[in-house]
Amino acid sequence: MADKEQKQHCCTPSAAECCKVESVVTIDDRGQMILPKELREKAGLVAGDKLVIATSMKNGKLGFLMMFRADDFADMVKGVVGPVMRTVWMDDKEEK
């Protein structure tokens, strides 16, 4: 059971700190916000890092925003899309 708990993704609903509020930020007149230093340090973010902002909609309303490191997000997409594309390509070859 310990192995299963260690392998859980941070966004798994049963994860202990799934929905922890890390900070509250304010959007300025230019539409910019500052991530607090403590949060940047905790996340290992430095000047020049790129973040992907993804959204989740529910009933036509924005549910929440998610931020991912661009490199990590690309790896996640490859991990999901790669196997799907291999399956599609294999199915396509089998049909011919």
C-alpha positions as CSV (number, residue, x, y, z in Angstrom):
1,M,0.0,0.0,0.0
2,A,2.9,2.4,0.7
3,D,4.0,1.9,-3.0
4,K,0.6,2.9,-4.2
5,E,0.5,6.0,-2.1
6,Q,4.0,7.1,-3.3
7,K,3.0,6.7,-7.0
8,Q,-0.1,8.9,-6.7
9,H,-0.1,12.0,-8.8
10,C,-0.3,15.3,-7.0
11,C,-3.7,16.0,-8.5
12,T,-5.2,12.7,-7.3
13,P,-8.3,13.6,-5.3
14,S,-7.2,11.4,-2.4
15,A,-3.8,13.1,-2.2
16,A,-3.3,14.7,1.2
17,E,-2.4,18.2,0.0
18,C,-4.4,18.2,-3.3
19,C,-6.2,21.5,-2.8
20,K,-3.9,23.4,-0.5
21,V,-4.0,27.2,-0.9
22,E,-0.4,28.3,-1.4
23,S,-1.0,32.0,-1.7
24,V,-3.4,34.8,-2.8
25,V,-2.2,37.1,-5.6
26,T,-3.5,40.3,-7.0
27,I,-3.8,41.2,-10.7
28,D,-2.5,44.7,-11.4
29,D,-3.8,47.2,-13.9
30,R,-1.7,45.7,-16.6
31,G,-3.1,42.2,-16.0
32,Q,0.1,41.0,-14.3
33,M,0.5,39.1,-11.1
34,I,3.5,38.2,-8.9
35,L,4.1,34.8,-7.6
36,P,5.4,35.1,-4.1
37,K,9.1,34.4,-3.5
38,E,8.3,31.5,-1.1
39,L,6.1,29.8,-3.8
40,R,8.7,30.4,-6.5
41,E,11.4,28.9,-4.3
42,K,9.2,25.9,-3.4
43,A,8.5,25.3,-7.0
44,G,12.1,25.9,-8.1
45,L,11.0,28.6,-10.5
46,V,13.6,31.2,-11.7
47,A,13.5,34.2,-14.0
48,G,13.0,33.1,-17.6
49,D,11.1,29.8,-16.7
50,K,8.1,29.3,-19.0
51,L,4.7,28.2,-17.6
52,V,1.7,26.7,-19.4
53,I,-1.6,27.9,-18.1
54,A,-4.4,25.3,-18.6
55,T,-8.0,25.7,-17.7
56,S,-10.9,23.6,-16.6
57,M,-14.4,24.5,-17.5
58,K,-17.6,23.3,-15.8
59,N,-21.1,24.3,-17.0
60,G,-19.6,27.0,-19.3
61,K,-17.7,28.7,-16.4
62,L,-14.0,28.6,-15.6
63,G,-13.5,26.1,-12.8
64,F,-9.8,26.7,-12.2
65,L,-6.5,27.6,-13.7
66,M,-3.5,25.2,-13.6
67,M,0.1,26.1,-14.1
68,F,2.7,23.6,-15.3
69,R,6.3,24.1,-16.3
70,A,6.4,24.2,-20.0
71,D,9.0,21.4,-20.2
72,D,7.0,19.2,-17.8
73,F,3.8,19.8,-19.7
74,A,5.4,18.8,-23.0
75,D,6.6,15.6,-21.3
76,M,3.0,15.0,-20.0
77,V,1.5,15.5,-23.4
78,K,4.0,13.2,-25.0
79,G,3.3,10.6,-22.4
80,V,-0.4,10.7,-23.2
81,V,-0.4,11.5,-26.9
82,G,2.5,9.2,-27.8
83,P,0.8,5.9,-26.8
84,V,-2.4,7.1,-28.5
85,M,-0.6,7.9,-31.7
86,R,1.3,4.6,-31.6
87,T,-2.1,2.8,-31.3
88,V,-3.6,4.8,-34.2
89,W,-0.6,4.1,-36.4
90,M,-0.7,0.4,-35.5
91,D,-4.4,0.2,-36.3
92,D,-3.8,2.0,-39.5
93,K,-1.1,-0.5,-40.5
94,E,-3.3,-3.4,-39.6
95,E,-6.1,-2.1,-41.8
96,K,-3.9,-2.0,-44.9
